[in-house]
Amino acid sequence: MARLNEDNLVRARELIALYPHKRSALIPLLHLLQEQDGYLTADGMQHVAELVDLTPAEVRGTASFYDMFHLEPVGKYLVAVCTNIACLLHGAYELVEHIEQSLGIHPGETTPDGMFTLEDAECLALCGNAPCVTVNWRYFGNLTPDAWDSLVEDLRSGRLGSEVPPHGTLSRVRRAVGLRAGGAAGSPEVAGAPAPEVELATTRTTPAVASTLAPGGVQRDAAATNGVQATQAGGDRRDAGNAGNDAGGTVSGTEDR
Ligand code: FES
């Protein structure tokens, strides 16, 4: 896949319509593109550039600034290990070493079977459950080497398929947002007229993952473990869909799966 597909193109236009200037929709559009292909393809970025009237270089320059965007293919599971202070004091370096041995790769590399890409990360905002990792931006905390081995086994076997979505997916909860937007992609022919109401099918970050980790394996019952709840990284991050909320939309809340 290269350019935005038909459905995503519709969504892209809805997003652009939320902003007074097309270029303001750039970050949400890049998230949309990454959700589609797992990373930002050159053709996809070209398409985004056309949509928001920027040059491909400007789009690439923005995308390359942010850690969450990947300009090269990544593995099915993008594993980010926090090595910041709280995690460091709780064995993050040892954990990284263990993960390197277990996967046979170093940070920045992808396993030959394309299953895992490893990254080291700055604080992932789960300091209370250090050391922690994210897998496709879903949290796993209090991670011991044994718990990591269990996690890898679960990921390889597909047992966490319903909890850890494909890389690029910020949220799996889609909401219908009723809002008034009169942006660049609105109806230029009615400029000055009351802004049209745009009904958006957007996504919003939620704690979608209910699994918990404890030494010896992935457990589903938070109350039965040390209380570490695996949830979505950047729980209050704004995503492409949340742009709807940025524009003052009211959330009516419909789930898409
Ligand atoms: S230091 Fe690791 S999550 Fe904050």
Boltz pocket constraint, residues with backbone or C-beta under 6 A from the ligand:
constraints:
  - pocket:
      binder: B
      contacts: [[A, 82], [A, 83], [A, 84], [A, 85], [A, 86], [A, 87], [A, 88], [A, 122], [A, 123], [A, 124], [A, 125], [A, 126], [A, 127], [A, 128], [A, 130], [A, 131], [A, 132]]
      max_distance: 6.0
